[in-house]
Structures are given as structure tokens and as C-alpha cells.
Amino acid sequence: MFLSRPEERAANATQILDKLINSLLTEHADYAVELGLQAVPVVEGAKSPPVLYFFTVVHQSNNITHLLEKQFTDLVVPLVM
């Protein structure tokens, strides 16, 4: 049993990629960076150094983007070609 007929594989791969881009990049990574920006502290005194979560969030969002790029080059490009 097949999930797609050979002539539909490229179109289905493109639809799956669109869903991944929307859910991972547009919604998840963008939301994470927005939350990270809100967590940047306003320094009003030098009593203790602020904890910066923003760079951790950006690093994790970057990892998500690289994983999506790897999935794209490994799986989608061969199907579309």
C-alpha cells in the first residue's frame, strides 16, 4: 500500500513542506523569539547580572530552522526533482 501515487509525490511533498514551514517557522520559532524578546530584562541597577534567556531561545529557534533545512534537502528536494 502506498501513501501517494508516483505522479502525486511531488505535489504531496510540497504540501507537507508548506505545513512544516507554517507550523515550525511561522508559528513556533516566531513565537519563541517573541517570548524571548519579552524576557529581556530592563537593567535598572547593577546589583546582579541579568539572566538572558533571549540567546537560548534564539539558539533553539536556529536549531529548529537547521533541522527543517536538513529535512528539506534530504527528503523534499529528491521527491520534487
KATAQUI-V219336 format. One record per pair of residues at least 6 apart in sequence whose C-alpha atoms are under 6 Angstrom apart, sorted by sequence separation. I is the first residue (numbers start at 1). J is the second residue. If there is no record, write none. Layout:
i: (I,I)
j: (J,J)
//
This chain:
i: (36,36,29,13,10,10)
j: (54,57,61,76,79,80)
//
